[in-house]
Amino acid sequence: MKTSKFTFEDLKIYQKAIVFIDEMYKVTSTFPQSERFALTLQFQRASTSIALNIAEGSADTDKQFHRFLQIALGSINECVVCVTIARQQEYVSELKEQELRQLLIELSKMITSLKSYLKSKPTSKD
């Protein structure tokens, strides 16, 4: 049986965001229980916001997609802060911090490139 698919699921940037979410959930599952409604929840919300904004924006105009991508960049910055806090509190190793930061850098570059592409596309005057 063929799986139904939405077009945004084919976007490499969306797929990379999902990989980051999976990694973040693995990492936050090891955080102390006392962080359940603090850092863990914030990290989960910020990381899922990246993929959610990519998905939502892709179904709109290029101008609106650009706006949603800007929101996704803000969520990436939130994740950077969460990773920094997790490292400072010794919830993650230095190696894991660097791995997460590398994924965030890749996502940030992809989003920035897509934003540039959307801005440079000629707009139709219907």
N, CA, C and O atoms as CSV, one atom per row, in Angstrom:
chain,resi,resn,atom,element,x,y,z
A,1,MET,N,N,0.832,-1.171,0.000
A,1,MET,CA,C,0.000,0.000,0.000
A,1,MET,C,C,0.886,1.247,0.000
A,1,MET,O,O,1.835,1.340,0.778
A,2,LYS,N,N,0.574,2.192,-0.866
A,2,LYS,CA,C,1.350,3.413,-0.997
A,2,LYS,C,C,1.017,4.372,0.141
A,2,LYS,O,O,-0.147,4.584,0.479
A,3,THR,N,N,2.067,4.943,0.722
A,3,THR,CA,C,1.893,5.905,1.799
A,3,THR,C,C,1.555,7.271,1.220
A,3,THR,O,O,2.197,7.741,0.281
A,4,SER,N,N,0.539,7.895,1.794
A,4,SER,CA,C,0.195,9.258,1.382
A,4,SER,C,C,1.266,10.204,1.887
A,4,SER,O,O,1.805,10.035,2.981
A,5,LYS,N,N,1.565,11.201,1.070
A,5,LYS,CA,C,2.646,12.108,1.417
A,5,LYS,C,C,2.266,13.539,1.055
A,5,LYS,O,O,1.582,13.780,0.060
A,6,PHE,N,N,2.714,14.473,1.866
A,6,PHE,CA,C,2.549,15.890,1.581
A,6,PHE,C,C,3.828,16.392,0.913
A,6,PHE,O,O,4.909,15.861,1.168
A,7,THR,N,N,3.713,17.402,0.067
A,7,THR,CA,C,4.872,17.876,-0.684
A,7,THR,C,C,5.990,18.401,0.214
A,7,THR,O,O,7.165,18.235,-0.115
A,8,PHE,N,N,5.655,19.028,1.336
A,8,PHE,CA,C,6.704,19.557,2.204
A,8,PHE,C,C,7.595,18.454,2.764
A,8,PHE,O,O,8.736,18.710,3.148
A,9,GLU,N,N,7.077,17.230,2.812
A,9,GLU,CA,C,7.870,16.123,3.338
A,9,GLU,C,C,9.044,15.765,2.432
A,9,GLU,O,O,9.975,15.084,2.862
A,10,ASP,N,N,9.005,16.220,1.182
A,10,ASP,CA,C,10.116,15.999,0.260
A,10,ASP,C,C,11.218,17.041,0.392
A,10,ASP,O,O,12.303,16.867,-0.162
A,11,LEU,N,N,10.954,18.113,1.116
A,11,LEU,CA,C,11.957,19.162,1.286
A,11,LEU,C,C,13.102,18.660,2.175
A,11,LEU,O,O,12.880,18.170,3.282
A,12,LYS,N,N,14.321,18.794,1.666
A,12,LYS,CA,C,15.504,18.350,2.434
A,12,LYS,C,C,15.603,19.087,3.769
A,12,LYS,O,O,16.025,18.511,4.772
A,13,ILE,N,N,15.221,20.339,3.775
A,13,ILE,CA,C,15.284,21.136,4.993
A,13,ILE,C,C,14.302,20.599,6.051
A,13,ILE,O,O,14.613,20.582,7.242
A,14,TYR,N,N,13.138,20.170,5.610
A,14,TYR,CA,C,12.158,19.570,6.524
A,14,TYR,C,C,12.708,18.251,7.069
A,14,TYR,O,O,12.626,17.986,8.268
A,15,GLN,N,N,13.265,17.433,6.189
A,15,GLN,CA,C,13.825,16.142,6.604
A,15,GLN,C,C,14.949,16.325,7.622
A,15,GLN,O,O,15.050,15.564,8.585
A,16,LYS,N,N,15.798,17.342,7.405
A,16,LYS,CA,C,16.890,17.635,8.339
A,16,LYS,C,C,16.321,18.093,9.687
A,16,LYS,O,O,16.860,17.746,10.738
A,17,ALA,N,N,15.239,18.869,9.659
A,17,ALA,CA,C,14.601,19.317,10.899
A,17,ALA,C,C,14.055,18.128,11.686
A,17,ALA,O,O,14.137,18.106,12.914
A,18,ILE,N,N,13.502,17.146,10.988
A,18,ILE,CA,C,12.982,15.942,11.650
A,18,ILE,C,C,14.124,15.144,12.286
A,18,ILE,O,O,13.974,14.612,13.386
A,19,VAL,N,N,15.257,15.062,11.599
A,19,VAL,CA,C,16.436,14.383,12.157
A,19,VAL,C,C,16.861,15.083,13.448
A,19,VAL,O,O,17.185,14.429,14.439
A,20,PHE,N,N,16.857,16.417,13.429
A,20,PHE,CA,C,17.231,17.160,14.633
A,20,PHE,C,C,16.251,16.882,15.771
A,20,PHE,O,O,16.665,16.692,16.914
A,21,ILE,N,N,14.969,16.860,15.465
A,21,ILE,CA,C,13.961,16.587,16.496
A,21,ILE,C,C,14.198,15.216,17.117
A,21,ILE,O,O,14.158,15.072,18.339
A,22,ASP,N,N,14.445,14.209,16.284
A,22,ASP,CA,C,14.706,12.857,16.810
A,22,ASP,C,C,15.901,12.858,17.754
A,22,ASP,O,O,15.865,12.262,18.830
A,23,GLU,N,N,16.956,13.538,17.329
A,23,GLU,CA,C,18.164,13.597,18.154
A,23,GLU,C,C,17.900,14.335,19.467
A,23,GLU,O,O,18.350,13.909,20.531
A,24,MET,N,N,17.170,15.438,19.380
A,24,MET,CA,C,16.863,16.218,20.571
A,24,MET,C,C,16.021,15.407,21.564
A,24,MET,O,O,16.251,15.483,22.771
A,25,TYR,N,N,15.050,14.633,21.065
A,25,TYR,CA,C,14.231,13.818,21.972
A,25,TYR,C,C,15.076,12.761,22.677
A,25,TYR,O,O,14.856,12.473,23.854
A,26,LYS,N,N,16.034,12.185,21.969
A,26,LYS,CA,C,16.937,11.213,22.605
A,26,LYS,C,C,17.736,11.884,23.714
A,26,LYS,O,O,17.882,11.343,24.810
A,27,VAL,N,N,18.248,13.065,23.411
A,27,VAL,CA,C,19.069,13.797,24.378
A,27,VAL,C,C,18.243,14.209,25.592
A,27,VAL,O,O,18.665,13.989,26.727
A,28,THR,N,N,17.082,14.797,25.371
A,28,THR,CA,C,16.294,15.296,26.507
A,28,THR,C,C,15.711,14.166,27.354
A,28,THR,O,O,15.337,14.385,28.507
A,29,SER,N,N,15.632,12.974,26.798
A,29,SER,CA,C,15.130,11.842,27.602
A,29,SER,C,C,16.094,11.496,28.735
A,29,SER,O,O,15.723,10.805,29.684
A,30,THR,N,N,17.338,11.983,28.630
A,30,THR,CA,C,18.329,11.717,29.682
A,30,THR,C,C,18.433,12.863,30.692
A,30,THR,O,O,19.163,12.752,31.677
A,31,PHE,N,N,17.708,13.963,30.454
A,31,PHE,CA,C,17.749,15.088,31.381
A,31,PHE,C,C,17.095,14.685,32.704
A,31,PHE,O,O,16.261,13.780,32.733
A,32,PRO,N,N,17.467,15.346,33.787
A,32,PRO,CA,C,16.843,15.048,35.084
A,32,PRO,C,C,15.331,15.309,35.053
A,32,PRO,O,O,14.853,16.171,34.315
A,33,GLN,N,N,14.611,14.569,35.845
A,33,GLN,CA,C,13.152,14.724,35.942
A,33,GLN,C,C,12.771,16.152,36.331
A,33,GLN,O,O,11.719,16.649,35.928
A,34,SER,N,N,13.616,16.800,37.103
A,34,SER,CA,C,13.332,18.173,37.537
A,34,SER,C,C,13.293,19.158,36.367
A,34,SER,O,O,12.773,20.265,36.513
A,35,GLU,N,N,13.828,18.778,35.226
A,35,GLU,CA,C,13.822,19.633,34.039
A,35,GLU,C,C,12.634,19.362,33.119
A,35,GLU,O,O,12.503,20.004,32.077
A,36,ARG,N,N,11.774,18.427,33.487
A,36,ARG,CA,C,10.678,18.008,32.615
A,36,ARG,C,C,9.820,19.165,32.125
A,36,ARG,O,O,9.452,19.204,30.951
A,37,PHE,N,N,9.497,20.105,33.000
A,37,PHE,CA,C,8.646,21.232,32.614
A,37,PHE,C,C,9.448,22.518,32.426
A,37,PHE,O,O,8.881,23.608,32.354
A,38,ALA,N,N,10.749,22.380,32.349
A,38,ALA,CA,C,11.606,23.554,32.161
A,38,ALA,C,C,12.405,23.385,30.872
A,38,ALA,O,O,11.862,23.548,29.779
A,39,LEU,N,N,13.673,23.064,30.992
A,39,LEU,CA,C,14.545,22.994,29.826
A,39,LEU,C,C,14.088,21.936,28.821
A,39,LEU,O,O,14.107,22.186,27.615
A,40,THR,N,N,13.685,20.784,29.289
A,40,THR,CA,C,13.246,19.713,28.380
A,40,THR,C,C,12.083,20.182,27.517
A,40,THR,O,O,12.118,20.049,26.294
A,41,LEU,N,N,11.068,20.723,28.147
A,41,LEU,CA,C,9.882,21.177,27.420
A,41,LEU,C,C,10.226,22.311,26.453
A,41,LEU,O,O,9.746,22.320,25.319
A,42,GLN,N,N,11.043,23.257,26.883
A,42,GLN,CA,C,11.418,24.370,26.016
A,42,GLN,C,C,12.205,23.878,24.806
A,42,GLN,O,O,11.979,24.330,23.684
A,43,PHE,N,N,13.123,22.958,25.038
A,43,PHE,CA,C,13.939,22.405,23.961
A,43,PHE,C,C,13.049,21.655,22.961
A,43,PHE,O,O,13.225,21.785,21.750
A,44,GLN,N,N,12.108,20.883,23.465
A,44,GLN,CA,C,11.199,20.146,22.590
A,44,GLN,C,C,10.335,21.102,21.766
A,44,GLN,O,O,10.147,20.899,20.566
A,45,ARG,N,N,9.820,22.127,22.405
A,45,ARG,CA,C,8.957,23.086,21.692
A,45,ARG,C,C,9.740,23.850,20.629
A,45,ARG,O,O,9.257,24.033,19.511
A,46,ALA,N,N,10.927,24.290,20.968
A,46,ALA,CA,C,11.731,25.051,20.015
A,46,ALA,C,C,12.137,24.186,18.824
A,46,ALA,O,O,12.085,24.642,17.682
A,47,SER,N,N,12.536,22.961,19.079
A,47,SER,CA,C,12.982,22.104,17.975
A,47,SER,C,C,11.820,21.707,17.068
A,47,SER,O,O,11.974,21.675,15.847
A,48,THR,N,N,10.677,21.409,17.641
A,48,THR,CA,C,9.541,21.044,16.792
A,48,THR,C,C,9.025,22.261,16.030
A,48,THR,O,O,8.467,22.118,14.942
A,49,SER,N,N,9.205,23.443,16.584
A,49,SER,CA,C,8.793,24.665,15.903
A,49,SER,C,C,9.524,24.844,14.574
A,49,SER,O,O,8.962,25.395,13.628
A,50,ILE,N,N,10.756,24.387,14.499
A,50,ILE,CA,C,11.521,24.497,13.250
A,50,ILE,C,C,10.782,23.758,12.134
A,50,ILE,O,O,10.482,24.337,11.090
A,51,ALA,N,N,10.492,22.481,12.361
A,51,ALA,CA,C,9.816,21.669,11.339
A,51,ALA,C,C,8.389,22.157,11.087
A,51,ALA,O,O,7.935,22.177,9.943
A,52,LEU,N,N,7.689,22.544,12.136
A,52,LEU,CA,C,6.311,23.015,11.977
A,52,LEU,C,C,6.242,24.270,11.102
A,52,LEU,O,O,5.356,24.389,10.256
A,53,ASN,N,N,7.169,25.195,11.303
A,53,ASN,CA,C,7.157,26.421,10.504
A,53,ASN,C,C,7.559,26.168,9.056
A,53,ASN,O,O,7.045,26.821,8.148
A,54,ILE,N,N,8.459,25.241,8.836
A,54,ILE,CA,C,8.812,24.868,7.463
A,54,ILE,C,C,7.594,24.271,6.766
A,54,ILE,O,O,7.276,24.637,5.635
A,55,ALA,N,N,6.922,23.360,7.441
A,55,ALA,CA,C,5.747,22.707,6.854
A,55,ALA,C,C,4.635,23.719,6.583
A,55,ALA,O,O,4.070,23.753,5.490
A,56,GLU,N,N,4.329,24.534,7.579
A,56,GLU,CA,C,3.241,25.490,7.428
A,56,GLU,C,C,3.553,26.529,6.349
A,56,GLU,O,O,2.693,26.844,5.526
A,57,GLY,N,N,4.744,27.049,6.349
A,57,GLY,CA,C,5.108,28.074,5.391
A,57,GLY,C,C,5.184,27.587,3.960
A,57,GLY,O,O,4.922,28.349,3.030
A,58,SER,N,N,5.539,26.328,3.773
A,58,SER,CA,C,5.690,25.789,2.418
A,58,SER,C,C,4.373,25.762,1.656
A,58,SER,O,O,4.374,25.713,0.426
A,59,ALA,N,N,3.270,25.794,2.352
A,59,ALA,CA,C,1.951,25.730,1.708
A,59,ALA,C,C,1.413,27.114,1.356
A,59,ALA,O,O,0.300,27.238,0.844
A,60,ASP,N,N,2.197,28.149,1.626
A,60,ASP,CA,C,1.735,29.526,1.430
A,60,ASP,C,C,2.513,30.193,0.293
A,60,ASP,O,O,3.235,29.522,-0.444
A,61,THR,N,N,2.368,31.489,0.156
A,61,THR,CA,C,3.101,32.243,-0.858
A,61,THR,C,C,4.588,32.269,-0.497
A,61,THR,O,O,4.963,31.977,0.639
A,62,ASP,N,N,5.426,32.619,-1.467
A,62,ASP,CA,C,6.860,32.729,-1.196
A,62,ASP,C,C,7.141,33.749,-0.101
A,62,ASP,O,O,8.008,33.535,0.747
A,63,LYS,N,N,6.409,34.855,-0.120
A,63,LYS,CA,C,6.595,35.897,0.894
A,63,LYS,C,C,6.263,35.358,2.289
A,63,LYS,O,O,7.000,35.593,3.247
A,64,GLN,N,N,5.161,34.645,2.389
A,64,GLN,CA,C,4.778,34.064,3.679
A,64,GLN,C,C,5.739,32.951,4.088
A,64,GLN,O,O,6.074,32.824,5.266
A,65,PHE,N,N,6.185,32.142,3.125
A,65,PHE,CA,C,7.147,31.079,3.424
A,65,PHE,C,C,8.419,31.707,3.994
A,65,PHE,O,O,8.993,31.190,4.953
A,66,HIS,N,N,8.856,32.812,3.411
A,66,HIS,CA,C,10.027,33.531,3.898
A,66,HIS,C,C,9.828,33.926,5.360
A,66,HIS,O,O,10.740,33.783,6.174
A,67,ARG,N,N,8.652,34.415,5.684
A,67,ARG,CA,C,8.339,34.812,7.069
A,67,ARG,C,C,8.386,33.610,8.015
A,67,ARG,O,O,8.935,33.701,9.113
A,68,PHE,N,N,7.809,32.485,7.586
A,68,PHE,CA,C,7.829,31.275,8.419
A,68,PHE,C,C,9.257,30.757,8.600
A,68,PHE,O,O,9.608,30.248,9.665
A,69,LEU,N,N,10.073,30.890,7.562
A,69,LEU,CA,C,11.471,30.474,7.672
A,69,LEU,C,C,12.217,31.363,8.660
A,69,LEU,O,O,13.111,30.891,9.362
A,70,GLN,N,N,11.861,32.640,8.722
A,70,GLN,CA,C,12.477,33.542,9.700
A,70,GLN,C,C,12.100,33.099,11.123
A,70,GLN,O,O,12.929,33.152,12.032
A,71,ILE,N,N,10.878,32.673,11.303
A,71,ILE,CA,C,10.447,32.164,12.618
A,71,ILE,C,C,11.218,30.892,12.956
A,71,ILE,O,O,11.629,30.695,14.100
A,72,ALA,N,N,11.414,30.027,11.958
A,72,ALA,CA,C,12.184,28.796,12.167
A,72,ALA,C,C,13.620,29.126,12.584
A,72,ALA,O,O,14.191,28.439,13.431
A,73,LEU,N,N,14.203,30.165,11.999
A,73,LEU,CA,C,15.549,30.593,12.410
A,73,LEU,C,C,15.561,31.030,13.870
A,73,LEU,O,O,16.510,30.745,14.601
A,74,GLY,N,N,14.512,31.720,14.292
A,74,GLY,CA,C,14.405,32.102,15.699
A,74,GLY,C,C,14.359,30.877,16.598
A,74,GLY,O,O,14.950,30.872,17.678
A,75,SER,N,N,13.662,29.842,16.159
A,75,SER,CA,C,13.587,28.600,16.938
A,75,SER,C,C,14.942,27.896,16.981
A,75,SER,O,O,15.290,27.275,17.986
A,76,ILE,N,N,15.702,27.993,15.897
A,76,ILE,CA,C,17.061,27.440,15.903
A,76,ILE,C,C,17.892,28.148,16.964
A,76,ILE,O,O,18.628,27.507,17.714
A,77,ASN,N,N,17.774,29.468,17.025
A,77,ASN,CA,C,18.517,30.220,18.045
A,77,ASN,C,C,18.106,29.801,19.450
A,77,ASN,O,O,18.953,29.707,20.337
A,78,GLU,N,N,16.817,29.550,19.663
A,78,GLU,CA,C,16.358,29.049,20.963
A,78,GLU,C,C,17.024,27.716,21.284
A,78,GLU,O,O,17.440,27.477,22.418
A,79,CYS,N,N,17.118,26.858,20.284
A,79,CYS,CA,C,17.748,25.543,20.488
A,79,CYS,C,C,19.227,25.686,20.846
A,79,CYS,O,O,19.748,24.923,21.659
A,80,VAL,N,N,19.900,26.663,20.241
A,80,VAL,CA,C,21.304,26.905,20.584
A,80,VAL,C,C,21.423,27.246,22.070
A,80,VAL,O,O,22.315,26.749,22.756
A,81,VAL,N,N,20.534,28.083,22.553
A,81,VAL,CA,C,20.551,28.444,23.978
A,81,VAL,C,C,20.267,27.214,24.837
A,81,VAL,O,O,20.921,27.011,25.860
A,82,CYS,N,N,19.308,26.399,24.436
A,82,CYS,CA,C,18.994,25.177,25.188
A,82,CYS,C,C,20.192,24.231,25.236
A,82,CYS,O,O,20.475,23.639,26.278
A,83,VAL,N,N,20.891,24.088,24.123
A,83,VAL,CA,C,22.084,23.235,24.082
A,83,VAL,C,C,23.156,23.797,25.007
A,83,VAL,O,O,23.818,23.049,25.726
A,84,THR,N,N,23.322,25.105,24.985
A,84,THR,CA,C,24.320,25.754,25.838
A,84,THR,C,C,24.000,25.514,27.315
A,84,THR,O,O,24.885,25.170,28.099
A,85,ILE,N,N,22.750,25.694,27.682
A,85,ILE,CA,C,22.339,25.458,29.077
A,85,ILE,C,C,22.544,23.996,29.453
A,85,ILE,O,O,23.045,23.689,30.534
A,86,ALA,N,N,22.152,23.097,28.552
A,86,ALA,CA,C,22.300,21.661,28.829
A,86,ALA,C,C,23.768,21.308,29.064
A,86,ALA,O,O,24.081,20.493,29.932
A,87,ARG,N,N,24.646,21.907,28.307
A,87,ARG,CA,C,26.088,21.649,28.500
A,87,ARG,C,C,26.570,22.253,29.812
A,87,ARG,O,O,27.314,21.611,30.553
A,88,GLN,N,N,26.152,23.484,30.106
A,88,GLN,CA,C,26.584,24.130,31.348
A,88,GLN,C,C,26.114,23.362,32.577
A,88,GLN,O,O,26.806,23.315,33.594
A,89,GLN,N,N,24.936,22.765,32.473
A,89,GLN,CA,C,24.390,21.986,33.595
A,89,GLN,C,C,24.900,20.545,33.586
A,89,GLN,O,O,24.538,19.741,34.445
A,90,GLU,N,N,25.739,20.235,32.609
A,90,GLU,CA,C,26.339,18.907,32.446
A,90,GLU,C,C,25.301,17.823,32.168
A,90,GLU,O,O,25.451,16.677,32.593
A,91,TYR,N,N,24.246,18.205,31.447
A,91,TYR,CA,C,23.241,17.241,30.993
A,91,TYR,C,C,23.681,16.568,29.699
A,91,TYR,O,O,23.214,15.479,29.366
A,92,VAL,N,N,24.583,17.222,28.972
A,92,VAL,CA,C,25.140,16.649,27.744
A,92,VAL,C,C,26.664,16.805,27.770
A,92,VAL,O,O,27.204,17.704,28.416
A,93,SER,N,N,27.324,15.923,27.066
A,93,SER,CA,C,28.783,15.998,26.961
A,93,SER,C,C,29.177,17.098,25.980
A,93,SER,O,O,28.345,17.616,25.235
A,94,GLU,N,N,30.441,17.437,25.997
A,94,GLU,CA,C,30.952,18.429,25.048
A,94,GLU,C,C,30.790,17.914,23.616
A,94,GLU,O,O,30.466,18.681,22.709
A,95,LEU,N,N,31.016,16.623,23.422
A,95,LEU,CA,C,30.864,16.028,22.092
A,95,LEU,C,C,29.421,16.119,21.605
A,95,LEU,O,O,29.176,16.488,20.456
A,96,LYS,N,N,28.472,15.787,22.466
A,96,LYS,CA,C,27.052,15.862,22.093
A,96,LYS,C,C,26.651,17.309,21.819
A,96,LYS,O,O,25.891,17.575,20.887
A,97,GLU,N,N,27.147,18.235,22.614
A,97,GLU,CA,C,26.866,19.647,22.364
A,97,GLU,C,C,27.325,20.029,20.959
A,97,GLU,O,O,26.592,20.691,20.224
A,98,GLN,N,N,28.531,19.616,20.585
A,98,GLN,CA,C,29.065,19.948,19.263
A,98,GLN,C,C,28.253,19.289,18.151
A,98,GLN,O,O,28.036,19.897,17.103
A,99,GLU,N,N,27.804,18.057,18.366
A,99,GLU,CA,C,26.970,17.371,17.368
A,99,GLU,C,C,25.652,18.115,17.151
A,99,GLU,O,O,25.225,18.318,16.015
A,100,LEU,N,N,25.019,18.514,18.239
A,100,LEU,CA,C,23.754,19.245,18.144
A,100,LEU,C,C,23.955,20.607,17.494
A,100,LEU,O,O,23.154,21.029,16.661
A,101,ARG,N,N,25.026,21.289,17.877
A,101,ARG,CA,C,25.317,22.585,17.273
A,101,ARG,C,C,25.568,22.446,15.771
A,101,ARG,O,O,25.145,23.301,14.992
A,102,GLN,N,N,26.246,21.386,15.364
A,102,GLN,CA,C,26.514,21.176,13.944
A,102,GLN,C,C,25.208,20.982,13.171
A,102,GLN,O,O,25.043,21.533,12.082
A,103,LEU,N,N,24.285,20.207,13.728
A,103,LEU,CA,C,22.981,20.043,13.085
A,103,LEU,C,C,22.251,21.375,12.971
A,103,LEU,O,O,21.630,21.666,11.949
A,104,LEU,N,N,22.328,22.178,14.022
A,104,LEU,CA,C,21.676,23.496,14.009
A,104,LEU,C,C,22.328,24.435,12.995
A,104,LEU,O,O,21.637,25.211,12.335
A,105,ILE,N,N,23.636,24.369,12.870
A,105,ILE,CA,C,24.330,25.185,11.870
A,105,ILE,C,C,23.887,24.776,10.468
A,105,ILE,O,O,23.617,25.635,9.628
A,106,GLU,N,N,23.811,23.483,10.214
A,106,GLU,CA,C,23.375,22.999,8.898
A,106,GLU,C,C,21.951,23.465,8.598
A,106,GLU,O,O,21.666,23.927,7.493
A,107,LEU,N,N,21.068,23.345,9.572
A,107,LEU,CA,C,19.691,23.807,9.394
A,107,LEU,C,C,19.645,25.310,9.124
A,107,LEU,O,O,18.920,25.771,8.242
A,108,SER,N,N,20.415,26.054,9.881
A,108,SER,CA,C,20.451,27.508,9.718
A,108,SER,C,C,20.921,27.889,8.316
A,108,SER,O,O,20.337,28.766,7.679
A,109,LYS,N,N,21.964,27.237,7.841
A,109,LYS,CA,C,22.478,27.511,6.494
A,109,LYS,C,C,21.440,27.154,5.432
A,109,LYS,O,O,21.259,27.892,4.464
A,110,MET,N,N,20.769,26.035,5.610
A,110,MET,CA,C,19.755,25.615,4.643
A,110,MET,C,C,18.599,26.618,4.606
A,110,MET,O,O,18.116,26.980,3.533
A,111,ILE,N,N,18.167,27.055,5.771
A,111,ILE,CA,C,17.066,28.020,5.841
A,111,ILE,C,C,17.484,29.348,5.213
A,111,ILE,O,O,16.722,29.948,4.454
A,112,THR,N,N,18.681,29.800,5.526
A,112,THR,CA,C,19.174,31.058,4.966
A,112,THR,C,C,19.257,30.973,3.442
A,112,THR,O,O,18.894,31.922,2.747
A,113,SER,N,N,19.725,29.857,2.929
A,113,SER,CA,C,19.800,29.667,1.466
A,113,SER,C,C,18.416,29.665,0.843
A,113,SER,O,O,18.198,30.277,-0.202
A,114,LEU,N,N,17.483,28.977,1.484
A,114,LEU,CA,C,16.121,28.924,0.952
A,114,LEU,C,C,15.481,30.312,0.984
A,114,LEU,O,O,14.781,30.694,0.046
A,115,LYS,N,N,15.713,31.055,2.044
A,115,LYS,CA,C,15.189,32.424,2.126
A,115,LYS,C,C,15.748,33.283,0.990
A,115,LYS,O,O,15.010,34.043,0.363
A,116,SER,N,N,17.037,33.161,0.731
A,116,SER,CA,C,17.668,33.925,-0.361
A,116,SER,C,C,17.064,33.535,-1.697
A,116,SER,O,O,16.786,34.393,-2.535
A,117,TYR,N,N,16.863,32.251,-1.895
A,117,TYR,CA,C,16.257,31.777,-3.136
A,117,TYR,C,C,14.848,32.356,-3.300
A,117,TYR,O,O,14.496,32.840,-4.375
A,118,LEU,N,N,14.057,32.306,-2.248
A,118,LEU,CA,C,12.684,32.822,-2.320
A,118,LEU,C,C,12.667,34.319,-2.627
A,118,LEU,O,O,11.817,34.796,-3.379
A,119,LYS,N,N,13.606,35.048,-2.044
A,119,LYS,CA,C,13.674,36.495,-2.279
A,119,LYS,C,C,14.085,36.816,-3.712
A,119,LYS,O,O,13.655,37.823,-4.275
A,120,SER,N,N,14.911,35.966,-4.298
A,120,SER,CA,C,15.422,36.243,-5.642
A,120,SER,C,C,14.494,35.767,-6.751
A,120,SER,O,O,14.666,36.141,-7.911
A,121,LYS,N,N,13.504,34.938,-6.396
A,121,LYS,CA,C,12.559,34.437,-7.401
A,121,LYS,C,C,11.715,35.581,-7.942
A,121,LYS,O,O,11.232,36.423,-7.186
A,122,PRO,N,N,11.543,35.602,-9.260
A,122,PRO,CA,C,10.624,36.632,-9.810
A,122,PRO,C,C,9.191,36.353,-9.351
A,122,PRO,O,O,8.752,35.203,-9.309
A,123,THR,N,N,8.497,37.389,-9.019
A,123,THR,CA,C,7.103,37.234,-8.600
A,123,THR,C,C,6.191,37.459,-9.790
A,123,THR,O,O,6.439,38.321,-10.633
A,124,SER,N,N,5.134,36.670,-9.842
A,124,SER,CA,C,4.182,36.847,-10.944
A,124,SER,C,C,3.223,37.966,-10.586
A,124,SER,O,O,2.896,38.172,-9.417
A,125,LYS,N,N,2.774,38.689,-11.606
A,125,LYS,CA,C,1.838,39.805,-11.384
A,125,LYS,C,C,0.485,39.429,-11.969
A,125,LYS,O,O,0.063,39.967,-12.992
A,126,ASP,N,N,-0.181,38.505,-11.310
A,126,ASP,CA,C,-1.494,38.020,-11.785
A,126,ASP,C,C,-2.555,39.069,-11.657
A,126,ASP,O,O,-3.709,38.826,-12.009
